[in-house]
Amino acid sequence: MTFLRTGRVQPMEAAREAKGPMLPRAYLAASAAERLFRLAGTSEPAVGQDLGVTFTDTRRLVGDGTIECENVVGFWPGTDAKLAREVILVSAHYDHLGTTAEGIVYNGADDNGSGTCGLLALAEALVEHGPLRRSVMILWVSGEEKGLYGSRAWADHPFFPNGGRAVADINMDMIGRNAKNQILITPTAQHPAYNGLTKLAESFFGEEGFTEVKSADDYYERSDHAMFARLGIPITFIFNDVHADYHKPSDKPEKIDCDKIRRVVRVVVRMLDALQADALDLEIRKKTSASGVK
C-alpha cells in the first residue's frame, strides 16, 4: 500500500513504450472488502463474478507527475595532450529511500552516504595529488534505488567537457560498514567480465588492510556500474556487503566506520595513479551486457 501514498517512479521512456491498456486495480483493507461483499450479497465471490456494485476511486496528481532528478558531475582535466581525452569515471549514487508517509527518515548513511562522501574525499585527494595525465570524472548519480535511472541517463548520453571518451568506471556503493578487513568486489576471476581494472584494485587491497576480499558478483547488475558497463568499458564495483540496517531507518551515521571509507578511497587513489601509463591493460575477459535494479 505504500506506493499508493508515495507514488511510483518509472522513466518517461518506459511510460511511453507501455503497450496495451493497464488492468484497473483497487487495493482495499480487509474490512472494506468484507463490506463490499456484504453489499453484493456474498461472502466468497467466484472468480469473474459480477458483484453488481459500483464504487469510485479518486486520486490527486501533483503537477504533471514528472519528477526531475539531477546527476552531479566533477571534472578533473588531464594534462597529457593525447591521454587527457581518455576519461576515468568514478561513481557513487547519492539517492536513498527518503521518508515514509509517517515521516520516518531512512538515513542511508552507508547506502550510499558512504560512497557519496568517498567521492568528496577523492576530490580532496586529487587536489592534494595534483593533475593526472588522464582526465577523471567524478559522478554522483541519482535514481539508483528506483532503477539505476541516473547512471542510465548519463550512459545513454555521455558528455565530456573535453570531447573525450570513458575508458573505465570505478563504482563505490556502501563502503562504510562490516568487518574492517573485509571488502567485496565484482567482477571477480569467476565472472565473464573480469578485467584488468579489478585486478588493479585487488593488487592494492592488502596495502590498505583489506585482507578478506570476497566476491560481489551477485551484485554485478545491481548498482550503477552496470549502466556504465554498457559503454563497453571495464568496470569495477567496490562494496562492503549488506548488513542488518540495509534499507532500514537504522542505517545511521553513528554506525559508519569512517576509517574504512578513508582506506577504500586510498585504494581508488592508488588505482588512478596506476592508470596513468601510456597504454592501459584493462582488457575485459568476455564482454557482457549489464542491466538490472537494486
C-alpha positions as CSV (number, residue, x, y, z in Angstrom):
1,M,0.0,0.0,0.0
2,T,3.0,2.3,0.5
3,F,3.3,3.2,-3.2
4,L,-0.3,4.3,-3.3
5,R,0.6,7.1,-0.8
6,T,4.0,7.9,-2.2
7,G,3.6,7.2,-5.9
8,R,5.6,5.0,-8.3
9,V,8.5,6.3,-10.4
10,Q,9.4,5.0,-13.8
11,P,11.4,6.5,-16.7
12,M,9.3,8.5,-19.2
13,E,10.6,6.2,-21.9
14,A,9.1,3.2,-20.2
15,A,5.7,5.0,-19.8
16,R,5.7,5.9,-23.5
17,E,6.6,2.4,-24.5
18,A,4.0,0.7,-22.4
19,K,1.8,-1.4,-24.7
20,G,-1.8,-2.2,-24.2
21,P,-4.3,-1.0,-21.6
22,M,-3.4,-1.4,-17.9
23,L,-5.8,-3.6,-15.8
24,P,-7.5,-1.3,-13.3
25,R,-6.7,-2.3,-9.7
26,A,-8.1,-1.3,-6.4
27,Y,-6.4,-2.1,-3.1
28,L,-8.8,-2.5,-0.2
29,A,-8.4,-3.1,3.5
30,A,-9.9,-6.4,4.7
31,S,-12.8,-4.6,6.4
32,A,-13.6,-2.6,3.3
33,A,-13.6,-5.8,1.2
34,E,-15.9,-7.5,3.6
35,R,-18.3,-4.5,3.4
36,L,-18.2,-4.7,-0.4
37,F,-19.1,-8.4,-0.4
38,R,-22.0,-7.7,2.0
39,L,-23.4,-5.1,-0.3
40,A,-23.1,-7.6,-3.1
41,G,-24.9,-10.2,-1.0
42,T,-22.0,-12.7,-1.0
43,S,-19.1,-13.7,1.3
44,E,-17.0,-15.8,-1.1
45,P,-17.5,-14.5,-4.7
46,A,-16.4,-16.7,-7.5
47,V,-13.6,-15.6,-9.9
48,G,-15.1,-13.3,-12.5
49,Q,-18.4,-13.0,-10.8
50,D,-20.2,-9.6,-11.4
51,L,-20.9,-8.2,-7.9
52,G,-23.3,-5.6,-9.2
53,V,-21.7,-3.0,-7.1
54,T,-20.1,0.3,-8.3
55,F,-17.6,2.3,-6.4
56,T,-15.2,5.1,-7.4
57,D,-11.5,5.7,-6.6
58,T,-10.3,9.3,-6.7
59,R,-6.6,10.2,-6.7
60,R,-4.8,13.5,-7.0
61,L,-1.7,14.0,-9.1
62,V,0.6,16.8,-8.1
63,G,1.7,18.8,-11.2
64,D,2.1,16.7,-14.3
65,G,3.6,13.7,-12.5
66,T,7.1,14.3,-13.7
67,I,9.9,14.2,-11.2
68,E,13.2,15.7,-12.2
69,C,16.4,14.3,-10.8
70,E,20.0,15.6,-11.4
71,N,23.4,13.9,-11.6
72,V,26.2,15.9,-10.1
73,V,29.5,15.9,-12.0
74,G,33.0,17.0,-11.2
75,F,35.7,17.0,-13.9
76,W,39.4,16.8,-13.2
77,P,41.1,17.5,-16.6
78,G,44.2,15.6,-17.5
79,T,47.5,17.2,-18.6
80,D,48.6,15.0,-21.4
81,A,47.7,16.3,-24.8
82,K,46.5,12.9,-26.0
83,L,45.7,10.9,-22.9
84,A,43.6,13.7,-21.4
85,R,40.8,12.6,-23.8
86,E,40.7,9.2,-22.0
87,V,38.4,9.8,-19.0
88,I,38.3,7.5,-16.0
89,L,34.9,7.6,-14.3
90,V,34.5,7.2,-10.5
91,S,30.9,7.0,-9.4
92,A,28.5,6.7,-6.5
93,H,24.8,7.2,-6.1
94,Y,23.5,9.9,-3.8
95,D,19.8,9.0,-3.5
96,H,18.2,6.8,-0.9
97,L,14.7,5.8,0.2
98,G,13.5,9.1,1.6
99,T,10.8,9.2,4.3
100,T,7.7,7.2,4.9
101,A,4.2,8.6,4.9
102,E,4.5,8.7,8.7
103,G,7.6,10.8,8.5
104,I,10.2,8.1,9.4
105,V,13.5,9.0,7.8
106,Y,15.6,6.4,6.0
107,N,19.0,7.8,6.8
108,G,21.0,5.9,4.2
109,A,24.3,6.6,5.9
110,D,26.0,3.5,4.4
111,D,23.7,3.2,1.4
112,N,25.0,5.4,0.0
113,G,26.2,8.3,2.2
114,S,29.4,6.3,2.5
115,G,30.1,6.2,-1.3
116,T,28.9,9.8,-1.7
117,C,31.4,11.0,1.0
118,G,34.0,8.8,-0.6
119,L,33.8,10.8,-3.8
120,L,34.1,14.0,-1.8
121,A,37.3,12.6,-0.2
122,L,38.6,11.6,-3.6
123,A,38.1,15.1,-4.9
124,E,40.2,16.4,-2.0
125,A,42.8,13.8,-2.6
126,L,43.1,14.8,-6.3
127,V,43.7,18.4,-5.3
128,E,46.5,17.3,-3.0
129,H,47.9,14.9,-5.6
130,G,47.9,17.3,-8.4
131,P,46.9,16.8,-12.1
132,L,47.0,13.4,-13.7
133,R,47.8,12.6,-17.3
134,R,44.3,11.2,-17.9
135,S,41.1,13.0,-17.0
136,V,38.9,11.9,-14.1
137,M,35.2,12.4,-14.0
138,I,33.5,12.1,-10.6
139,L,29.8,11.2,-10.9
140,W,27.3,11.5,-8.1
141,V,24.3,9.9,-9.8
142,S,20.6,9.9,-8.8
143,G,17.8,7.4,-9.1
144,E,19.8,4.3,-8.3
145,E,17.4,3.0,-5.8
146,K,14.5,3.3,-8.2
147,G,16.2,1.5,-11.1
148,L,19.7,2.9,-11.9
149,Y,18.0,5.8,-13.7
150,G,20.7,8.5,-13.2
151,S,23.6,6.3,-14.5
152,R,21.5,5.0,-17.3
153,A,20.6,8.5,-18.4
154,W,24.2,9.5,-18.4
155,A,25.4,6.4,-20.1
156,D,22.8,6.8,-22.8
157,H,24.0,10.4,-23.5
158,P,27.6,10.6,-22.2
159,F,29.2,14.1,-22.1
160,F,32.7,15.2,-21.5
161,P,33.9,18.9,-21.4
162,N,37.0,18.0,-23.4
163,G,35.2,15.8,-26.0
164,G,36.8,12.7,-24.6
165,R,35.6,9.2,-24.0
166,A,35.2,6.9,-21.0
167,V,37.8,4.2,-20.6
168,A,36.9,2.7,-17.2
169,D,34.5,3.1,-14.2
170,I,35.2,2.6,-10.5
171,N,31.9,2.5,-8.6
172,M,31.6,2.8,-4.8
173,D,28.3,1.8,-3.1
174,M,28.2,1.0,0.6
175,I,31.8,1.2,1.8
176,G,31.5,2.1,5.5
177,R,30.3,-0.9,7.4
178,N,31.0,-4.5,8.4
179,A,34.5,-6.0,9.3
180,K,37.4,-3.6,9.0
181,N,39.4,-6.0,6.9
182,Q,36.6,-7.2,4.6
183,I,35.8,-5.8,1.2
184,L,33.8,-7.2,-1.8
185,I,34.4,-6.6,-5.5
186,T,33.0,-7.5,-8.9
187,P,33.7,-8.7,-11.5
188,T,35.9,-11.4,-10.0
189,A,38.0,-14.0,-11.8
190,Q,34.9,-16.2,-11.8
191,H,32.9,-13.6,-13.7
192,P,32.9,-13.4,-17.5
193,A,33.5,-9.6,-17.3
194,Y,36.7,-10.0,-15.2
195,N,39.1,-7.3,-16.3
196,G,42.4,-5.5,-15.6
197,L,40.6,-2.8,-13.6
198,T,39.5,-5.4,-11.0
199,K,43.0,-6.9,-11.0
200,L,44.4,-3.5,-10.2
201,A,42.0,-3.0,-7.3
202,E,42.9,-6.4,-5.9
203,S,46.6,-5.6,-6.0
204,F,46.1,-2.6,-3.7
205,F,43.6,-4.0,-1.2
206,G,46.2,-5.6,1.0
207,E,48.2,-2.4,1.3
208,E,45.1,-0.7,2.8
209,G,44.4,-3.5,5.3
210,F,41.7,-5.4,3.3
211,T,42.9,-9.0,3.8
212,E,39.5,-10.6,3.4
213,V,38.4,-9.9,-0.2
214,K,35.2,-11.5,-1.2
215,S,33.1,-11.7,-4.4
216,A,30.3,-9.2,-5.2
217,D,29.5,-11.0,-8.4
218,D,25.9,-11.4,-7.3
219,Y,25.6,-7.6,-7.3
220,Y,27.1,-7.1,-10.8
221,E,23.8,-5.9,-12.2
222,R,22.5,-4.1,-9.1
223,S,24.3,-0.8,-9.0
224,D,25.4,2.0,-11.3
225,H,28.5,0.3,-12.7
226,A,26.0,-2.0,-14.7
227,M,24.9,1.0,-16.8
228,F,28.5,2.2,-17.4
229,A,29.4,-1.3,-18.5
230,R,27.0,-0.8,-21.4
231,L,29.6,1.6,-22.8
232,G,31.8,-1.4,-23.4
233,I,34.4,-0.2,-20.8
234,P,35.9,-2.2,-17.9
235,I,34.1,-1.6,-14.6
236,T,34.8,-2.5,-11.0
237,F,32.4,-2.3,-8.1
238,I,33.8,-1.9,-4.5
239,F,31.3,-2.8,-1.8
240,N,31.3,-3.8,1.9
241,D,28.2,-6.1,1.6
242,V,24.7,-5.6,3.1
243,H,24.0,-5.7,6.9
244,A,21.2,-5.7,9.4
245,D,20.5,-2.0,8.7
246,Y,20.3,-2.3,4.9
247,H,17.3,-0.3,3.6
248,K,16.1,0.4,7.1
249,P,15.8,3.7,9.1
250,S,18.5,2.3,11.4
251,D,21.3,2.9,8.7
252,K,22.6,5.8,10.8
253,P,25.8,7.9,10.6
254,E,27.0,6.9,14.0
255,K,27.3,3.3,12.8
256,I,29.7,4.3,10.0
257,D,33.4,3.2,10.0
258,C,34.9,6.4,8.6
259,D,38.4,5.0,8.6
260,K,37.1,2.2,6.3
261,I,35.8,4.8,3.9
262,R,39.2,6.5,4.0
263,R,41.0,3.3,3.2
264,V,38.7,2.5,0.3
265,V,39.3,5.9,-1.2
266,R,43.0,5.4,-0.8
267,V,42.7,2.2,-2.9
268,V,40.9,4.3,-5.6
269,V,43.6,7.0,-5.5
270,R,46.3,4.3,-5.9
271,M,44.3,2.9,-8.8
272,L,44.0,6.3,-10.5
273,D,47.7,6.9,-10.1
274,A,48.5,3.5,-11.6
275,L,46.2,4.2,-14.6
276,Q,48.5,6.9,-16.0
277,A,50.8,4.8,-18.1
278,D,50.9,5.4,-21.9
279,A,48.9,2.2,-22.5
280,L,46.2,0.7,-20.4
281,D,46.0,-3.1,-19.9
282,L,42.4,-3.3,-18.8
283,E,41.1,-5.9,-21.2
284,I,37.7,-7.5,-20.4
285,R,37.8,-11.3,-20.5
286,K,34.4,-11.5,-22.2
287,K,32.1,-8.6,-22.7
288,T,28.6,-9.0,-21.3
289,S,25.5,-6.9,-21.2
290,A,24.5,-5.5,-17.9
291,S,21.2,-4.2,-16.7
292,G,19.1,-4.5,-13.5
293,V,17.9,-2.8,-10.4
294,K,18.9,-2.8,-6.8
